[in-house]
């Protein structure tokens, strides 16, 4: 585990898992997080994400869901069952009510519509990290 010295105190870097089936969407999210001090891992397949969650601890999961992508939406409930305290942030370009309902049914932390604004993403991620650290 990596950490940094902030104001004389050693602080563990927050670990994020960024997922989605399209690498350019995932890369864009990682790029928006830019200069923040996070350890970021990427997963482009649901099974790979589940493996990473089983073997590592993360403070938050950011999931990029494209219109018509049901694979990642189905995995949300499973992730919440296996990792109940993990804040899950869904980022999507799909404005359909069905997609939002499916995501929220899985007890997500936050739902963001694309195009996402960098300040909003950073605030949501910081809130998610704060929540995960207060739980565990």
Secondary structure as the mmCIF struct_conf table of DSSP 4:
data_model
#
loop_
_struct_conf.conf_type_id
_struct_conf.id
_struct_conf.beg_label_comp_id
_struct_conf.beg_label_asym_id
_struct_conf.beg_label_seq_id
_struct_conf.end_label_comp_id
_struct_conf.end_label_asym_id
_struct_conf.end_label_seq_id
STRN STRN1 UNK A 3 UNK A 6
TURN_TY1_P TURN_TY1_P1 UNK A 7 UNK A 8
STRN STRN2 UNK A 9 UNK A 12
HELX_LH_PP_P HELX_LH_PP_P1 UNK A 13 UNK A 13
STRN STRN3 UNK A 14 UNK A 20
BEND BEND1 UNK A 21 UNK A 21
HELX_RH_AL_P HELX_RH_AL_P1 UNK A 23 UNK A 33
TURN_TY1_P TURN_TY1_P2 UNK A 34 UNK A 35
BEND BEND2 UNK A 36 UNK A 36
STRN STRN4 UNK A 38 UNK A 43
BEND BEND3 UNK A 44 UNK A 45
HELX_RH_AL_P HELX_RH_AL_P2 UNK A 46 UNK A 55
BEND BEND4 UNK A 56 UNK A 56
BEND BEND5 UNK A 59 UNK A 59
STRN STRN5 UNK A 60 UNK A 65
TURN_TY1_P TURN_TY1_P3 UNK A 67 UNK A 68
HELX_RH_AL_P HELX_RH_AL_P3 UNK A 70 UNK A 82
TURN_TY1_P TURN_TY1_P4 UNK A 84 UNK A 85
STRN STRN6 UNK A 87 UNK A 92
BEND BEND6 UNK A 93 UNK A 93
HELX_RH_AL_P HELX_RH_AL_P4 UNK A 97 UNK A 105
TURN_TY1_P TURN_TY1_P5 UNK A 106 UNK A 106
BEND BEND7 UNK A 109 UNK A 109
STRN STRN7 UNK A 110 UNK A 113
BEND BEND8 UNK A 114 UNK A 115
HELX_LH_PP_P HELX_LH_PP_P2 UNK A 116 UNK A 117
HELX_RH_AL_P HELX_RH_AL_P5 UNK A 118 UNK A 135
#
